Amino acid sequence: MKKRIYLSSPHMSDEGYEKIFIKEAFDTNWIAPLGKNVDEFEKELARKVGSKAAAALSSGTAAIHMALKAAGVGEGDIVFCPTLTFAATANPIIYQNAIPVFIDSDYETWNMCPDALEEAFERYPNVKAVIVVHLYGLAADMDRIMEICRRHNVPVIEDAAESLGTYYKGKHTGTIGDYGIFSFNGNKIITTSGGGMLVSDNVERIEKVRFWATQSRDKARHYQHSELGYNYRMSNIVAGIGRGQLKVLDQRVEKKRYIFEFYKRELSDLDGIQFMPSNDWNEPNYWLSTMILNGKVRPIDVIEALEKENIESRPVWKPMHMQPVFEKYDFIGTDVAQKLFENGVCLPSDTKMTDEDLERVCNVIKNYYER
Ligand SMILES: *Cc1c(COP(=O)(O)O)cnc(C)c1O
């Protein structure tokens, strides 16, 4: 069997930075709870993205949950959420007993369609918060989305789980709205094995999130709780991996861009292939190189042809309004997200890939088209 090529797998630094920070945690017995790596990882990430404060949490999903709570979302509240995303964007809305309304995508960005968002505000003027996703590392149309949300005075949460390293008009995604979240899950551009971060310029809200995420322990010698708590903090070991990974983020973005450009050069001439959109205002991190097939070849054909050669690829996320678990909730839009799902393929975008690996992937696809 040929060497497995992955969609996106963990890639530790060649320099071994992660091990240095972990070793320090062992040497000082700061295994848990919290500790220096957590404090420093929060500061270093906040500095990197240009945010005033950050809270290191156990996952990106936990960060979305805490962002919703910080934004005041509770029982019966309506939250707008893009339909084209991973389920982890929408699940925390339900954890808060709130009600998602799913919003369609836009072909220009693949992200939340501002026109559909306007329509949603007309139908649900009492909406409590809006979640925006920067899918596959492509920034959403933030100027228009922010203008609409500011006009209605509704807080914006950016799910930047896939877009660490992406800039929108020179600003880091996750720092344009009121709250931003990042994920360090195993398949993301950098990973801590698992973890997340919530960022905001509202320092007081971030402090409150740290309080909720450590079981909401009041300042008292005995165990006193006046609010519901969660066990959502990141461990000091995990944060050590994160500090090391942050040092190679720019390198990873560079390689992801190289991978995208390689595919574009090699595959764009094939019948009906269209790569993910680029916009002037968008400096993506190219987390996953993704394409749409408009010709006779279907995504499943390409995915299966690659799998036969031990190469991993995936369909585009299945929209939330098409998911059995979210069927009963409202959806605003047409069929853009559905079409992206039906025609999209995510190509292997692992930063450890060599040129030979990339050629192997391209040859399988070219051979399929020429068969
Ligand atoms: C990965 C991901 C998340 C969840 O992050 P976890 O750290 O796995 O909980 C949320 N939203 C999107 C868009 C993601 O891709």
The ligand as an SDF file (V2000), in Angstrom:
LIG
                    3D

 15 15  0  0  0  0  0  0  0  0999 V2000
  -13.3240   22.5230   14.3370 C   0  0  0  0  0  0  0  0  0  0  0  0
  -14.4410   23.4720   14.3070 C   0  0  0  0  0  0  0  0  0  0  0  0
  -15.1220   23.8490   15.4780 C   0  0  0  0  0  0  0  0  0  0  0  0
  -14.9510   23.1540   16.7990 C   0  0  0  0  0  0  0  0  0  0  0  0
  -13.7310   23.1690   17.3660 O   0  0  0  0  0  0  0  0  0  0  0  0
  -13.3380   22.0100   18.4240 P   0  0  0  0  0  0  0  0  0  0  0  0
  -12.0670   22.5090   18.9850 O   0  0  0  0  0  0  0  0  0  0  0  0
  -13.1820   20.7460   17.6340 O   0  0  0  0  0  0  0  0  0  0  0  0
  -14.4200   21.9240   19.4370 O   0  0  0  0  0  0  0  0  0  0  0  0
  -16.0900   24.8330   15.3990 C   0  0  0  0  0  0  0  0  0  0  0  0
  -16.4020   25.4100   14.2350 N   0  0  0  0  0  0  0  0  0  0  0  0
  -15.7940   25.0620   13.0860 C   0  0  0  0  0  0  0  0  0  0  0  0
  -16.1860   25.7750   11.8330 C   0  0  0  0  0  0  0  0  0  0  0  0
  -14.8150   24.0720   13.0730 C   0  0  0  0  0  0  0  0  0  0  0  0
  -14.2470   23.7150   11.9210 O   0  0  0  0  0  0  0  0  0  0  0  0
  1  2  1  0
  2  3  1  0
  2 14  2  0
  3  4  1  0
  3 10  2  0
  4  5  1  0
  5  6  1  0
  6  7  2  0
  6  8  1  0
  6  9  1  0
 10 11  1  0
 11 12  2  0
 12 13  1  0
 12 14  1  0
 14 15  1  0
M  END
$$$$
